[in-house]
């Protein structure tokens, strides 16, 4: 395992010599001690990125794209190793890391590698005698702060468009799960991405993250994390009015109508909330069921929930691993009491497993709670295997419940009625809506939210636009037109 900072194309020790303990959430064992970046290390990384920027921005877009394509190939060539490392570090079941996280990582680098030389400018129709064209220009050094729930995949979501557009980057992975990102740095060096183009500084948010947010030489910060921390990033960014992209919390409504295919809805709803132990901003954490099918749906859903195989994320057949840290496990469990204090009914879970083999890990049973839509557990992001259940009688009520939180990231609905599907999808206040599915993502599809879920988008053309400034150039092509306004 690589355990040092990656600055200027080299692995280096932290200036202050501090380290971060990285532990296995399955059993609490120490995986590594990783160099802890502090503000001075961020400054070193920004300097390296500034020095690398002119040459990288001047590199032909096709060449930048070829390097990203080579990185995608390298991720695929090391897929088994990366998936195992990711699962060991995060607790994500190996089958999910292997089938979803690592393939999506490679696909994202491949998408932006292909897009690099196809992101075009435009020519604007203006007055006769003038040519006006607009070219997208990279911003410069960008700061990127990555959360702990999908580290290797989210790293690609941020680096792909930034590098394709010609920017250089200073990235802070979570201090809890930095290992796959540091391994990726080795692959970037191997495929020929120039020194200083990408710099990685694991550290705490209050130190390294805060310096990235406030640094005067960083032109943009892309942050994924909690809404509370997002506000701090906004405040810190004001010094140089840097551009921001914020992908924040979510409280996704997952609405099941009476005419839904219940088999599909039950299985899809379980995936929506229990995939990655519910540690996803887009998790379908609020089940909103039509009262005509609520009892039948719940019976099937609870049967499936009880059957989920919980255990070592590296073991074959594991469907739910541990949460990523003891602190987060305790936070999720604290919401059980919150629910009960407000009159909620725990239908299943709400505790740690009684399996002695899992007693040293960060495990939580999948938890299903019946609660009022106004309750805290229906309004606040729990970010774990914790789903609330409410009912509705008509379409308008379903939309009202779905839109009753301040978040607006993702939402889903299950129905056989095509007209209803389009009408309800339009009415949801969310950046993404899934119909008869949940948590689908693609490198070409914009990913992001509204309200307290943030602003700006990952993925697709929207992402690469966010890493460029449009420059408008006017050319007088008619010598008979004076270069001044007529007088008199």
C-alpha positions as CSV (number, residue, x, y, z in Angstrom):
1,X,0.0,0.0,0.0
2,X,1.2,3.5,-0.8
3,X,1.1,5.7,2.3
4,X,2.7,9.0,1.4
5,X,1.4,12.2,-0.2
6,X,1.6,12.5,-3.9
7,X,2.9,16.0,-4.9
8,X,4.7,17.0,-8.1
9,X,4.7,13.5,-9.4
10,X,6.5,12.1,-6.4
11,X,5.4,10.4,-3.2
12,X,6.7,12.5,-0.2
13,X,6.3,12.6,3.5
14,X,4.1,15.2,5.2
15,X,6.1,18.2,6.3
16,X,5.0,17.9,10.0
17,X,5.5,14.2,10.0
18,X,2.1,13.3,11.2
19,X,0.2,10.2,10.2
20,X,-3.4,9.0,9.9
21,X,-4.5,5.6,11.1
22,X,-6.5,3.7,8.4
23,X,-8.4,0.8,9.9
24,X,-10.4,-2.1,8.5
25,X,-14.1,-1.5,9.3
26,X,-14.7,-5.2,9.4
27,X,-12.6,-6.0,12.5
28,X,-10.9,-2.7,13.5
29,X,-7.4,-3.9,12.5
30,X,-4.8,-1.3,11.4
31,X,-4.4,-1.3,7.6
32,X,-1.9,1.5,7.3
33,X,-0.5,4.7,8.7
34,X,-0.8,7.3,6.0
35,X,1.0,10.7,5.9
36,X,-1.3,13.4,7.2
37,X,-1.4,16.5,4.9
38,X,-1.8,19.8,6.6
39,X,-2.1,23.3,5.3
40,X,1.6,23.6,4.4
41,X,1.4,20.4,2.4
42,X,-1.6,21.8,0.5
43,X,0.5,24.8,-0.3
44,X,3.2,22.6,-1.7
45,X,0.7,20.7,-3.8
46,X,-0.9,24.0,-5.2
47,X,2.6,25.2,-6.1
48,X,3.2,22.0,-8.0
49,X,-0.1,22.2,-9.8
50,X,0.5,25.9,-10.7
51,X,3.9,25.0,-12.3
52,X,2.3,22.1,-14.2
53,X,-0.7,24.1,-15.5
54,X,0.7,26.0,-18.5
55,X,2.1,23.0,-20.1
56,X,-0.9,20.8,-19.4
57,X,-3.3,23.4,-20.7
58,X,-1.3,23.7,-23.8
59,X,-1.2,20.0,-24.4
60,X,-3.4,19.1,-27.3
61,X,-6.8,17.9,-26.1
62,X,-6.4,14.7,-28.0
63,X,-3.2,13.9,-26.1
64,X,-4.9,14.7,-22.8
65,X,-7.6,12.3,-23.8
66,X,-5.2,9.6,-24.8
67,X,-3.6,9.7,-21.3
68,X,-7.1,9.4,-19.7
69,X,-7.8,6.4,-21.9
70,X,-4.6,4.8,-20.9
71,X,-5.5,5.4,-17.2
72,X,-8.9,3.7,-17.9
73,X,-7.0,0.7,-19.3
74,X,-4.7,0.6,-16.3
75,X,-7.7,0.6,-13.9
76,X,-9.2,-2.3,-15.8
77,X,-5.9,-4.2,-15.8
78,X,-5.7,-3.8,-12.0
79,X,-9.4,-4.2,-11.4
80,X,-9.2,-7.2,-9.0
81,X,-6.5,-5.5,-6.9
82,X,-8.3,-2.2,-6.8
83,X,-11.7,-3.8,-5.9
84,X,-10.1,-5.7,-3.1
85,X,-8.3,-2.7,-1.7
86,X,-11.5,-0.6,-1.9
87,X,-13.5,-3.2,-0.1
88,X,-10.9,-3.7,2.6
89,X,-10.7,0.0,3.2
90,X,-14.4,1.0,3.0
91,X,-16.3,-2.2,4.0
92,X,-18.1,-2.2,0.6
93,X,-18.9,-5.8,-0.4
94,X,-16.4,-7.1,-2.9
95,X,-19.0,-8.1,-5.4
96,X,-20.2,-4.5,-5.5
97,X,-16.6,-3.0,-5.8
98,X,-15.9,-5.5,-8.5
99,X,-19.1,-5.2,-10.5
100,X,-19.9,-1.5,-10.0
101,X,-17.3,0.8,-8.4
102,X,-14.1,-0.2,-10.4
103,X,-15.9,-0.7,-13.8
104,X,-17.6,2.7,-13.3
105,X,-14.3,4.3,-12.5
106,X,-12.7,3.0,-15.7
107,X,-15.8,4.0,-17.7
108,X,-15.6,7.5,-16.4
109,X,-12.0,8.0,-17.4
110,X,-12.8,6.5,-20.8
111,X,-15.7,8.8,-21.3
112,X,-13.8,12.0,-20.5
113,X,-10.8,10.7,-22.4
114,X,-13.0,10.4,-25.5
115,X,-14.7,13.8,-24.8
116,X,-11.4,15.8,-24.4
117,X,-11.0,16.7,-28.1
118,X,-14.8,16.9,-28.8
119,X,-15.7,19.6,-26.3
120,X,-16.1,22.4,-28.9
121,X,-16.5,26.2,-28.8
122,X,-19.0,28.0,-30.9
123,X,-19.5,30.8,-33.5
124,X,-22.1,33.4,-32.7
125,X,-24.1,35.1,-35.5
126,X,-23.4,38.8,-35.0
127,X,-23.4,42.0,-37.1
128,X,-22.1,41.8,-40.6
129,X,-18.4,42.5,-40.8
130,X,-17.6,40.8,-37.5
131,X,-16.7,37.3,-36.4
132,X,-17.5,36.3,-32.9
133,X,-16.3,32.9,-31.6
134,X,-16.4,31.4,-28.1
135,X,-13.7,29.1,-26.8
136,X,-13.8,27.1,-23.5
137,X,-10.6,27.7,-21.5
138,X,-9.5,25.8,-18.4
139,X,-9.7,27.5,-15.1
140,X,-6.3,26.7,-13.7
141,X,-5.7,24.8,-10.4
142,X,-8.8,23.2,-9.1
143,X,-9.3,21.7,-5.6
144,X,-11.3,18.5,-5.2
145,X,-12.5,17.1,-1.9
146,X,-13.7,13.5,-2.1
147,X,-15.9,11.7,0.5
148,X,-15.4,8.3,2.1
149,X,-18.3,6.3,0.7
150,X,-17.2,5.7,-2.9
151,X,-13.6,6.9,-3.0
152,X,-12.2,5.4,-6.1
153,X,-15.3,6.1,-8.2
154,X,-15.8,9.6,-7.0
155,X,-12.1,10.3,-7.7
156,X,-12.7,9.6,-11.3
157,X,-15.9,11.7,-11.4
158,X,-13.9,14.7,-10.4
159,X,-10.5,14.2,-12.1
160,X,-12.0,13.0,-15.4
161,X,-13.6,16.3,-16.5
162,X,-11.1,18.5,-14.8
163,X,-8.1,16.9,-16.6
164,X,-9.9,16.6,-19.9
165,X,-10.6,20.3,-19.9
166,X,-6.9,21.2,-19.2
167,X,-6.9,21.9,-15.5
168,X,-4.5,20.7,-12.9
169,X,-5.8,19.3,-9.6
170,X,-5.1,19.2,-5.8
171,X,-7.3,16.4,-4.4
172,X,-8.0,15.6,-0.8
173,X,-9.3,12.1,-0.3
174,X,-11.0,11.3,3.0
175,X,-8.6,10.7,5.9
176,X,-10.6,7.5,6.6
177,X,-10.2,5.8,3.2
178,X,-7.3,7.1,1.2
179,X,-5.7,3.9,0.0
180,X,-7.3,3.3,-3.4
181,X,-6.7,7.0,-4.4
182,X,-3.0,6.7,-3.5
183,X,-2.8,3.5,-5.5
184,X,-4.4,5.3,-8.4
185,X,-1.6,7.9,-8.2
186,X,0.9,5.2,-8.9
187,X,-1.1,4.2,-12.0
188,X,-1.3,7.8,-13.2
189,X,2.5,8.1,-13.0
190,X,2.8,4.8,-14.9
191,X,0.6,5.8,-17.8
192,X,2.5,9.1,-18.2
193,X,0.3,11.8,-16.7
194,X,2.9,14.6,-16.2
195,X,4.2,15.5,-12.7
196,X,2.1,18.1,-10.9
197,X,-1.0,17.6,-13.0
198,X,-2.6,15.6,-10.1
199,X,-1.6,16.0,-6.5
200,X,-3.2,14.0,-3.7
201,X,-3.1,15.2,0.0
202,X,-5.0,13.0,2.5
203,X,-5.8,14.9,5.6
204,X,-8.5,16.2,7.9
205,X,-11.2,18.6,6.6
206,X,-10.6,21.2,9.3
207,X,-6.9,21.6,8.2
208,X,-6.1,20.3,4.7
209,X,-9.7,20.7,3.4
210,X,-10.1,24.1,4.8
211,X,-6.9,25.3,3.2
212,X,-8.0,24.0,-0.2
213,X,-11.3,25.8,0.2
214,X,-9.6,29.1,1.1
215,X,-6.4,28.9,-1.0
216,X,-6.1,32.1,-3.2
217,X,-4.5,30.2,-6.1
218,X,-7.2,27.6,-6.4
219,X,-9.8,28.7,-9.0
220,X,-12.5,26.2,-8.2
221,X,-13.4,23.7,-5.5
222,X,-15.5,20.6,-6.2
223,X,-16.7,19.3,-2.9
224,X,-18.8,16.2,-2.1
225,X,-20.0,15.7,1.4
226,X,-22.4,16.9,4.0
227,X,-24.5,20.1,3.7
228,X,-23.0,21.5,6.9
229,X,-19.5,21.2,5.6
230,X,-20.6,22.5,2.2
231,X,-21.6,25.8,3.9
232,X,-18.1,26.0,5.4
233,X,-16.6,25.6,2.0
234,X,-18.8,28.4,0.6
235,X,-17.7,30.7,3.4
236,X,-14.0,29.9,3.0
237,X,-14.2,30.3,-0.8
238,X,-15.2,34.0,-0.6
239,X,-11.6,35.2,-0.3
240,X,-10.9,34.9,-4.0
241,X,-14.5,34.3,-5.2
242,X,-13.5,30.9,-6.5
243,X,-16.1,28.9,-8.4
244,X,-17.8,26.1,-6.5
245,X,-19.4,22.8,-7.2
246,X,-21.2,21.3,-4.2
247,X,-22.7,17.8,-4.2
248,X,-24.2,17.6,-0.8
249,X,-26.7,15.5,1.2
250,X,-29.9,13.8,0.1
251,X,-33.1,12.3,1.5
252,X,-34.3,10.5,-1.5
253,X,-38.0,9.6,-1.8
254,X,-38.8,6.3,-3.3
255,X,-42.5,6.3,-4.2
256,X,-44.4,3.0,-5.0
257,X,-47.8,3.4,-6.7
258,X,-50.6,0.9,-6.5
259,X,-50.0,-0.3,-10.1
260,X,-46.3,-1.0,-9.7
261,X,-44.7,-4.3,-10.4
262,X,-44.2,-5.2,-6.8
263,X,-41.5,-7.8,-7.4
264,X,-39.4,-5.2,-9.2
265,X,-40.2,-2.4,-6.7
266,X,-39.3,-4.5,-3.7
267,X,-36.0,-5.6,-5.0
268,X,-35.2,-2.2,-6.5
269,X,-36.1,-0.4,-3.2
270,X,-33.8,-2.7,-1.2
271,X,-31.0,-1.9,-3.6
272,X,-31.8,1.8,-3.3
273,X,-31.3,1.9,0.5
274,X,-29.1,-1.1,1.4
275,X,-26.4,-0.9,-1.4
276,X,-23.2,0.2,0.3
277,X,-24.9,0.0,3.6
278,X,-27.0,3.0,2.7
279,X,-23.9,5.2,2.7
280,X,-24.9,7.1,-0.5
281,X,-26.2,10.6,-0.9
282,X,-28.7,9.3,-3.5
283,X,-30.0,6.4,-1.3
284,X,-33.7,5.8,-1.4
285,X,-34.1,6.4,2.3
286,X,-37.8,7.3,2.3
287,X,-40.2,4.6,1.2
288,X,-43.5,6.3,0.3
289,X,-46.1,3.6,-0.4
290,X,-49.6,3.8,-1.8
291,X,-52.0,2.7,1.0
292,X,-53.6,0.0,-1.3
293,X,-50.4,-2.0,-1.6
294,X,-48.5,-0.9,1.6
295,X,-49.1,-4.0,3.6
296,X,-48.2,-6.4,0.9
297,X,-45.2,-4.4,-0.2
298,X,-43.9,-4.2,3.4
299,X,-44.4,-7.9,4.0
300,X,-42.2,-8.7,1.0
301,X,-39.7,-5.9,1.7
302,X,-39.2,-7.0,5.3
303,X,-38.8,-10.6,4.2
304,X,-36.0,-9.5,1.8
305,X,-34.4,-7.3,4.5
306,X,-34.2,-10.1,7.0
307,X,-32.6,-12.3,4.4
308,X,-29.7,-10.0,3.5
309,X,-26.3,-11.6,4.1
310,X,-24.2,-9.4,6.4
311,X,-20.6,-10.1,7.0
312,X,-17.0,-9.7,5.9
313,X,-17.0,-7.6,2.7
314,X,-14.3,-9.9,1.2
315,X,-16.3,-13.0,1.7
316,X,-18.2,-14.5,-1.2
317,X,-21.9,-13.8,-1.1
318,X,-21.8,-10.9,1.4
319,X,-24.5,-8.4,0.5
320,X,-24.0,-5.9,3.3
321,X,-20.7,-5.1,4.9
322,X,-19.8,-2.8,7.8
323,X,-20.3,0.9,7.9
324,X,-17.0,2.7,7.2
325,X,-16.1,3.9,10.7
326,X,-17.1,3.3,14.4
327,X,-18.1,7.0,14.7
328,X,-20.5,6.7,11.7
329,X,-22.0,3.4,13.0
330,X,-22.8,5.1,16.3
331,X,-24.3,8.1,14.5
332,X,-26.6,5.8,12.5
333,X,-27.7,3.9,15.6
334,X,-28.5,7.1,17.4
335,X,-31.3,7.8,15.0
336,X,-33.2,4.7,16.3
337,X,-33.8,6.5,19.6
338,X,-34.6,9.7,17.7
339,X,-37.3,7.7,15.8
340,X,-38.7,6.1,18.9
341,X,-38.8,9.4,20.8
342,X,-41.0,10.9,18.1
343,X,-43.4,8.0,18.0
344,X,-41.8,6.0,15.2
345,X,-42.1,2.2,15.1
346,X,-39.0,0.1,14.4
347,X,-40.2,-2.7,12.1
348,X,-36.8,-4.4,11.8
349,X,-33.2,-3.8,12.8
350,X,-32.1,-0.9,14.8
351,X,-29.2,-2.7,16.5
352,X,-25.9,-4.3,15.7
353,X,-25.9,-8.0,14.7
354,X,-25.6,-10.5,17.5
355,X,-23.0,-12.6,15.5
356,X,-19.8,-12.7,17.6
357,X,-17.7,-12.9,14.5
358,X,-18.9,-9.3,13.7
359,X,-18.6,-7.8,17.1
360,X,-15.3,-6.0,16.4
361,X,-16.7,-4.4,13.2
362,X,-18.8,-1.4,12.4
363,X,-21.9,-3.4,11.6
364,X,-25.6,-2.3,11.8
365,X,-28.6,-4.4,10.9
366,X,-30.7,-3.1,8.0
367,X,-33.3,-0.9,9.7
368,X,-36.9,-0.2,8.7
369,X,-38.9,2.4,10.6
370,X,-42.5,3.5,10.2
371,X,-42.6,7.3,10.8
372,X,-44.5,10.4,10.1
373,X,-43.2,12.4,7.1
374,X,-42.5,15.4,9.3
375,X,-40.3,13.3,11.8
376,X,-36.6,14.0,12.0
377,X,-35.8,10.6,10.6
378,X,-37.8,11.5,7.5
379,X,-36.2,15.0,7.2
380,X,-32.5,14.5,8.2
381,X,-29.9,12.4,6.3
382,X,-29.0,9.3,8.3
383,X,-26.6,8.0,5.7
384,X,-26.9,4.4,6.6
385,X,-29.0,1.2,6.2
386,X,-32.0,3.0,7.6
387,X,-35.2,3.5,5.7
388,X,-38.4,5.2,6.8
389,X,-41.9,4.1,5.6
390,X,-44.9,6.3,5.1
391,X,-48.1,6.0,3.0
392,X,-50.2,8.1,0.7
393,X,-53.6,8.0,-0.9
394,X,-53.3,10.0,-4.2
395,X,-50.7,11.3,-6.6
396,X,-50.7,14.8,-5.3
397,X,-50.1,13.6,-1.8
398,X,-47.2,11.4,-3.0
399,X,-45.5,14.4,-4.7
400,X,-46.1,16.5,-1.6
401,X,-44.5,14.0,0.7
402,X,-41.6,13.5,-1.7
403,X,-41.0,17.2,-1.9
404,X,-41.4,17.8,1.9
405,X,-37.6,18.0,2.7
406,X,-35.1,20.7,2.0
407,X,-33.0,18.2,0.0
408,X,-33.3,17.7,-3.7
409,X,-30.8,15.2,-5.0
410,X,-32.5,12.0,-6.2
411,X,-36.0,10.5,-6.2
412,X,-37.6,7.4,-7.6
413,X,-41.0,6.1,-8.5
414,X,-42.5,2.8,-9.5
415,X,-45.6,2.6,-11.8
416,X,-46.8,0.9,-15.0
417,X,-48.6,4.2,-16.0
418,X,-46.3,6.0,-18.5
419,X,-48.3,9.2,-18.3
420,X,-48.1,9.2,-14.5
421,X,-44.4,8.5,-14.6
422,X,-43.7,11.6,-16.7
423,X,-46.0,13.9,-14.7
424,X,-44.7,12.8,-11.3
425,X,-41.1,12.9,-12.5
426,X,-41.7,16.5,-13.6
427,X,-43.3,17.4,-10.3
428,X,-40.4,16.0,-8.1
429,X,-38.0,18.7,-6.9
430,X,-34.8,16.7,-7.5
431,X,-31.8,16.8,-9.8
432,X,-32.3,13.2,-10.8
433,X,-35.4,11.0,-11.0
434,X,-35.5,7.2,-11.6
435,X,-38.6,5.5,-13.0
436,X,-38.9,1.8,-12.2
437,X,-35.3,1.7,-11.2
438,X,-33.0,3.5,-8.7
439,X,-29.4,4.7,-8.4
440,X,-28.6,4.4,-12.1
441,X,-25.6,6.5,-13.2
442,X,-23.6,7.0,-16.4
443,X,-20.5,9.1,-17.2
444,X,-22.6,10.9,-19.8
445,X,-25.6,11.8,-17.6
446,X,-25.4,14.9,-15.3
447,X,-25.4,14.0,-11.6
448,X,-26.3,16.6,-8.9
449,X,-29.1,18.2,-7.0
450,X,-31.0,21.3,-6.0
451,X,-31.8,22.9,-2.6
452,X,-29.7,21.7,0.3
453,X,-28.3,19.1,-2.0
454,X,-26.0,21.6,-3.6
455,X,-25.4,23.0,-7.1
456,X,-23.3,22.1,-10.2
457,X,-23.1,18.7,-11.8
458,X,-20.7,15.8,-12.0
459,X,-20.5,13.8,-15.3
460,X,-21.4,14.6,-18.9
461,X,-21.0,17.9,-20.8
462,X,-22.3,19.7,-17.7
463,X,-19.2,18.6,-15.7
464,X,-16.6,19.6,-18.2
465,X,-18.4,23.0,-18.8
466,X,-18.0,23.5,-15.0
467,X,-14.2,23.3,-15.4
468,X,-13.9,25.9,-18.1
469,X,-14.6,29.6,-18.7
470,X,-16.1,30.7,-22.0
471,X,-13.9,33.3,-23.7
472,X,-15.7,35.4,-26.3
473,X,-13.4,36.8,-29.1
474,X,-14.6,39.5,-31.5
475,X,-12.8,40.0,-34.8
476,X,-13.4,42.9,-37.2
477,X,-13.1,41.2,-40.6
478,X,-14.2,44.2,-42.8
479,X,-11.5,46.8,-43.2
480,X,-14.2,49.4,-44.2
481,X,-15.7,49.3,-40.7
482,X,-14.0,51.7,-38.4
483,X,-12.8,50.3,-35.1
484,X,-14.7,53.0,-33.2
485,X,-18.3,54.2,-32.9
486,X,-19.3,56.8,-35.5
487,X,-19.2,60.4,-34.3
488,X,-21.6,63.2,-34.9
